[in-house]
Amino acid sequence: MGMSMTFDTALPIDDVLPTLDAALAHQSNAVLVAPPGAGKTTRVPLVLLDAPWRRDGRIIVLEPRRLAARGAATRMAQTLGVNLGDLVGLRVRLGSRISARTRIEVVTEGVFTRMILDDPALEGIAAVLFDEFHERSLDADLGLALALEAQAALRPDLRILVMSATLDGARVAKLLGDAPVIESQGRSFPVETRHLPRDPRGRLEDQVADAVMLALREETGSILVFLPGQAEIRRVHDRLAERIDPAVTLADLHGGLDPRDQDLAVRPAEPGRRKVVLATSIAETSLTIEGVRVVVDAGLSRVPVYEPSAGLTRLATVKVSRAAADQRRGRAGRTEPGVCYRLWEEAATGSLEPFAKPEILSSDLSGLALDLAGWGAADPAQLSWLDPPPASAMAEAKGLLRALGALDQNDRLTEGGQTIRALPLPPRLAAMIVAVPGQRSLAAELAVLVVERGLGGSEIDIALRLTNFRRDRSRRAEDARQLARRWAPTENEAPTTSSPGVLLARAYPDRIAQARGKSGSFRLANGRGANLDPVEALAREPYVVAAELTGSAASARIQLAAAISREDIEEMFADRITAGEEISFDRNSASLRARFVRRLDALVLDEQPRSVPLGDEAAKTLAEGIISLGIERLPWNKSLGQWRERVMFLRRAEGDEWPDLSDQNLAETAFGWLAPFLIGKTALAQISEGDLDTALKALLPYNLSRRLEAEAPTHFPAPSGSRVPIDYGGDEPVLSIRVQELFGLGEHPAIAAGRVPLVLELLSPAHRPVQVTRDLPGFWRGSWNSVRAEMRGRYPKHPWPEDPLNAPATNRTKRRMEM
C-alpha cells in the first residue's frame, strides 16, 4: 500500500485517506463523498502517487471548469514544491502545462473525453478521478461511461474514482459495480442564515448591491456574492464601485476572465483590507476563496437549456437547487463561523429542486452522438449511464449530424464526420471551420469567440468582438489565437473573402433571422421570435445570424450575432429556398389571402399577391382560421344553439352514439365537418346561418334526427295548450313555466322516453320564479298551500284553486276565463 505522503497542515479528508488507499489497493473502483473544503481535490491525487498499483502510470484528475483545474493543479504543485508542468501538469483548452515528467494531470472534463476517444486503452494512465461529479455535466457522464467501457474491455487494471460534494453515493456505486462508498464528514463552522426577500418588481443588481452594503456594515471579513452571470456581475460591480469604501477590494470571478484577474479574486485580501468577490456558480464547490466569512446569494443560476423543437440551446436564468444553495452557504463557514444572506423568503427554500438537473437530460446531444459514433456505439444502451440520454434528444442530434454531413443514413461516421470530430468543438462550429476552404482561419477565430465567453468584449455584434480580439494583447487572447490556429487546418487554397455572418450561417442555418415590424424584432428561420435591443446597430439590419440566445422561448434575446446580406442568403441556400403559392388566413379581416412566396424555412424572402383559388385547400385553411378565432365567431342563431344543446343532452343521457358537439371537439374536427361546406368561400362574413345549420346537422344520422325530436323535443305541450320551450343549456333540461298552466297535471313531466325528469322552474303570472321542483305531485301536496296563499294576495285576478289537480289549466286571468 501507499500512504507515505505527509502534509504540513491537516485537512478533514486526511481521516479517510487510509481507507480510500486500501479500497483502491484491492479493487478497481470507489466513490468518495466529501463536502467542499474537505481537501479531496488536492490531497487524494497526491496520496495515490505512492500507490504500488500505479507503477509509473499517470493519474488523471477531471475538473468541471478550467478555473478549478488550474487552481487544483497549482495547489498540488506548491504542496510538492515543484513547478506546474513538472510532476503536476494541467491540460485545458487555453494554457496547458504538461511535460514528460508529469504524473498527475489535471484536465477539464471535455479534454478527457478527447483523450479516451483518441486512445480507448488509455495507455500509460493508471487512474481516472472524476472530481465534483455532482455537477453532472454531459462531458463527465460521457467520460465515465467510456472509462467504464474501457475498463471492462481493455483495462481491468484501470482505477476509477468518483469524487463528489453532494451525491447519491449508492446509485453511483452501483454503476461502478457495487464499489465501496467512502465518506468524509469534512469540517465546517456554523453559518447563520439571514433572509432578505427580493422585490420581484425591483432590479436584481440594485437589491444585491444593497445587501452587500448591509453585510459590509453588519459583519467583518470578506464577502462572496453569487450572481447568475457576467452581465449581472458587471451591473452590480458598477453600482458598488460608486458606494463602497476605498479600503474594500472589489473583484469579479467568472469563466470569461483572464487568469490573472481570476487569481486576484481567489487570493486573500491584503492586510487591513476586505474583499467583495462577485462570482457565478463557478465558486460553489471546487474553488476556495481565501478569507470569506460572508456569503450573499441571489439564488439564481444561468444554465443552458436545449429546446429540441427549435433545435437551439439558449441560456436561461433559473432558481438554484437546494444542494447548490447549501453549498453556497457553506462557503461562509470554511475557516470560522459565518453568515449567509439569502435574497428570498425562508419558506421558498423548501420549494427548490433538490439537485440540479443532469445536463444529459436537458442538453443538445449532437456532440455526444458524434462522440458515440466515433467510439463505435451508435446505440447509447451499449454503455453504462447514471441517466441514459433521452431517445428523442438523441434522434434530434443524429438528424443534425446527418444535415451537417457528419453521419451517413445508417448513423455511421462519414469522412467529413471524422474531420469534424477531430476538432474539440460543438459539431456546428467544427462543421463551420471545415466547410469553406479559404475561410478556415476566420471560421476558427469566430468559433473561439463563440465558445470562450467574454473574449473580445461583450458586444452583441461578433464582428466588433473579432476586431477587439485581434487587437487584444493579453495572455488569454494570445492563447486563444494559438488555439484557433490549431483548429484551422493548413489552407492550401487561396483565401476567399467572406463575412462573419456567412460563416455563422453555416453553423446556425436555423438561426438566420429576418427583421419584422418594430426595430429589434426578428423571426428566426426555425419559426421562433427573438429580439435585439433597438439601440444596437444590428437591430437595423434586415438579416442577422444569431449564435447565442437567452431568455424564454416566448421572448428570447439575441446575445451574439452577425449581419448577413440577402444576396449571401440567396447564394448559400439556393437549394433550400422554396417557391410557390400559399394561402393564409388574415385574422384581422377574418378572410383568406393568397400570395406567391419565396421562403427559406420560416423566413419570407419575397411575396406577391394572388387571387384566392376556390378549392379544398382554401376551404380547409378558412375553417382552420375561423376556428382559431373561436367557435363562437360562427353565425349561430337561437334555434341552432338549442338544437346543439339537445344533442349534447342526449349524449350525456344516453351515451356516445350521439355526436360530441362540444366547442373543443368541434374545433378539433373542423376539417371534417366545416371545411366541406366552405368550398367557394373566402371569408367568415360569407358564411350564412344556413351554411352552419347544414354543416352541423350533417353530423347527426337520420335515425338519430328522428329520435332527437321524440326524445329531446324543443317544446313541452302544457295542459293549458301552450307550447313552452325547454332549456337544454345547463346540466339538466329546465322547463320555466307559469304554475297555472300545469293545473290538472298529476305526473311530473319527463323526456328521453320518460327517463329524464324536467327541472320545473315554476313562475308567477308575472314570470318571476316561485319554486323549483323535480317532483310536481309532491309540490301539489306540500308547498302549494303556502304558494297559493302568497299568490292570491299578490295576483287576485288569477285563479288559485285549493285543489290544483282538479282545476283547469290556464294561461289567463279569472275574468278572461269567464268571458
Residue, then its C-alpha position, 0 to 999 in steps of 0.5 A: m500500500g501507499m500512504s507515505m505522503t505527509f502534509d504540513t497542515a491537516l485537512p478533514i479528508d486526511d481521516v479517510l485517506p487510509t481507507l480510500d488507499a486500501a479500497l483502491a489497493h484491492q479493487s478497481n473502483a470507489v466513490l468518495v463523498a466529501p463536502p467542499g473544503a474537505g481537501k479531496t481535490t488536492r490531497v487524494p491525487l497526491v496520496l495515490l502517487d505512492a500507490p504500488w498499483r500505479r507503477d509509473g502510470r499517470i493519474i488523471v484528475l477531471e475538473p468541471r471548469r478550467l478555473a478549478a483545474r488550474g487552481a487544483a493543479t497549482r495547489m498540488a504543485q506548491t504542496l510538492g514544491v515543484n513547478l506546474g508542468d513538472l510532476v503536476g501538469l494541467r491540460v485545458r483548452l487555453g494554457s496547458r502545462i504538461s511535460a514528460r515528467t508529469r504524473i498527475e494531470v489535471v484536465t477539464e472534463g471535455v479534454f478527457t473525453r478527447m483523450i479516451l476517444d483518441d486512445p480507448a486503452l488509455e495507455g500509460i494512465a493508471a487512474v481516472l478521478f472524476d472530481e465534483f461529479h455532482e455537477r453532472s455535466l454531459d462531458a463527465d457522464l460521457g467520460l465515465a461511461l467510456a472509462l467504464e467501457a474501457q475498463a471492462a474491455l481493455r483495462p481491468d487494471l484501470r482505477i476509477l474514482v468518483m469524487s463528489a460534494t453532494l451525491d447519491g453515493a449508492r446509485v453511483a456505486k452501483l454503476l461502478g459495480d457495487a464499489p465501496v462508498i467512502e465518506s468524509q464528514g469534512r469540517s465546517f463552522p456554523v453559518e447563520t442564515r439571514h433572509l432578505p426577500r427580493d422585490p420581484r418588481g425591483r432590479l436584481e443588481d440594485q437589491v444585491a448591491d444593497a445587501v452587500m452594503l448591509a453585510l459590509r456594515e453588519e459583519t467583518g471579513s470578506i464577502l462572496v456574492f453569487l450572481p447568475g452571470q457576467a452581465e449581472i456581475r458587471r451591473v452590480h460591480d458598477r453600482l458598488a464601485e460608486r458606494i463602497d469604501p476605498a479600503v474594500t477590494l472589489a473583484d469579479l470571478h467568472g469563466g470569461l476572465d483572464p487568469r490573472d484577474q481570476d487569481l486576484a479574486v481567489r487570493p486573500a485580501e491584503p492586510g487591513r483590507r476586505k474583499v467583495v468577490l462577485a462570482t457565478s456558480i463557478a465558486e460553489t464547490s471546487l474553488t476556495i476563496e481565501g478569507v470569506r466569512v460572508v456569503v450573499d446569494a441571489g439564488l439564481s443560476r444561468v444554465p443552458v437549456y436545449e429546446p429540441s423543437a427549435g433545435l437551439t440551446r439558449l441560456a436561461t436564468v433559473k432558481v438554484s437547487r437546494a444542494a447548490a444553495d447549501q453549498r453556497r452557504g457553506r462557503a461562509g463557514r470554511t475557516e470560522p463561523g459565518v453568515c449567509y444572506r439569502l435574497w428570498e423568503e425562508a419558506a421558498t427554500g423548501s420549494l427548490e429542486p433538490f439537485a440540479k438537473p443532469e445536463i444529459l437530460s436537458s442538453d443538445l446531444s449532437g456532440l455526444a452522438l458524434d462522440l458515440a459514433g466515433w467510439g463505435a456505439a451508435d446505440p447509447a444502451q451499449l454503455s453504462w449511464l447514471d441517466p441514459p440520454p433521452a431517445s428523442a434528444m438523441a434522434e434530434a442530434k443524429g438528424l443534425l449530424r446527418a444535415l451537417g454531413a457528419l453521419d451517413q443514413n445508417d448513423r455511421l461516421t462519414e469522412g467529413g464526420q471524422t474531420i469534424r470530430a477531430l476538432p474539440l468543438p460543438p459539431r456546428l462550429a467544427a462543421m463551420i471551420v471545415a466547410v469553406p476552404g479559404q475561410r478556415s482561419l476566420a471560421a476558427e477565430l469566430a468559433v473561439l469567440v463563440v465558445e470562450r465567453g467574454l473574449g473580445g468584449s461583450e458586444i452583441d455584434i461578433a464582428l466588433r468582438l473579432t476586431n477587439f480580439r485581434r487587437d487584444r494583447s493579453r495572455r488569454a487572447e494570445d492563447a486563444r489565437q494559438l488555439a484557433r490556429r490549431w483548429a484551422p487546418t493548413e489552407n492550401e487554397a487561396p483565401t476567399t473573402s467572406s463575412p462573419g455572418v456567412l460563416l455563422a450561417r453555416a453553423y446556425p442555418d436555423r438561426i438566420a433571422q429576418a427583421r419584422g415590424k418594430s426595430g429589434s424584432f426578428r423571426l428566426a428561420n426555425g419559426r421562433g421570435a427573438n429580439l435585439d435591443p433597438v439601440e444596437a446597430l444590428a437591430r437595423e439590419p434586415y438579416v442577422v445570424a444569431a449564435e447565442l440566445t437567452g431568455s424564454a422561448a416566448s421572448a428570447r434575446i439575441q446575445l451574439a450575432a452577425a449581419i448577413s446580406r440577402e444576396d449571401i442568403e440567396e447564394m448559400f441556400a439556393d437549394r433550400i429556398t422554396a417557391g410557390e403559392e400559399i394561402s393564409f388566413d388574415r385574422n384581422s379581416a377574418s378572410l383568406r389571402a393568397r400570395f406567391v412566396r419565396r421562403l427559406d424555412a420560416l423566413v419570407l424572402d419575397e411575396q406577391p399577391r394572388s387571387v384566392p383559388l376556390g378549392d379544398e385547400a382554401a376551404k380547409t385553411l378558412a375553417e382552420g382560421i375561423i376556428s382559431l378565432g373561436i367557435e363562437r365567431l360562427p353565425w349561430n342563431k337561437s334555434l341552432g344553439q338549442w338544437r346543439e344543446r339537445v344533442m349534447f343532452l342526449r349524449r350525456a343521457e344516453g351515451d356516445e352514439w350521439p355526436d360530441l358537439s362540444d366547442q373543443n371537439l368541434a374545433e378539433t374536427a373542423f376539417g371534417w365537418l366545416a371545411p366541406f361546406l366552405i368550398g367557394k368561400t373566402a371569408l367568415a362574413q360569407i358564411s350564412e346561418g344556413d351554411l352552419d345549420t347544414a354543416l352541423k346537422a350533417l353530423l347527426p344520422y337520420n335515425l338519430s334526427r328522428r329520435l332527437e325530436a321524440e326524445a329531446p323535443t324543443h317544446f313541452p305541450a302544457p295542459s293549458g295548450s301552450r307550447v313552452p320551450i325547454d332549456y337544454g343549456g345547463d346540466e339538466p333540461v329546465l322547463s320555466i313555466r307559469v304554475q297555472e298552466l300545469f293545473g290538472l297535471g298529476e305526473h311530473p313531466a319527463i323526456a328521453a322516453g320518460r327517463v329524464p325528469l324536467v327541472l320545473e322552474l315554476l313562475s308567477p303570472a308575472h314570470r318571476p320564479v316561485q319554486v323549483t321542483r323535480d317532483l310536481p305531485g309532491f309540490w301539489r301536496g306540500s308547498w302549494n298551500s303556502v304558494r297559493a296563499e302568497m299568490r292570491g294576495r299578490y295576483p287576485k285576478h288569477p285563479w288559485p284553486e285549493d285543489p290544483l289537480n282538479a282545476p283547469a289549466t290556464n294561461r289567463t286571468k279569472r275574468r278572461m276565463e269567464m268571458 
